[in-house]
Amino acid sequence: MMSENERDDSRGNAAEFAKAQPQSRVITVADEKIDSRDLFVAGRQITITHGGDSYFLRLTAQNKLILTK
């Protein structure tokens, strides 16, 4: 039987493992539009790959979007 500390450690490891795994989700495109709320469900930054380069789309504290390379 696991001790209380071992259970806490195993939960922590599972959480770290889940963070490290790529996540897939479906985002609806309607009339060539995507709602930004659908993009930022999991956080305040997403990575966009284009032509072998990575770009970062970030949602600011003022609710603005900034795209950087």
Secondary structure, 3 states (H helix, E strand, C coil): CCCHHHHHHHHHHHHHHHHHCCCCCCCCCECCECCHHHHCCCCCEEEEEECCEEEEEEECCCCCEEEEC
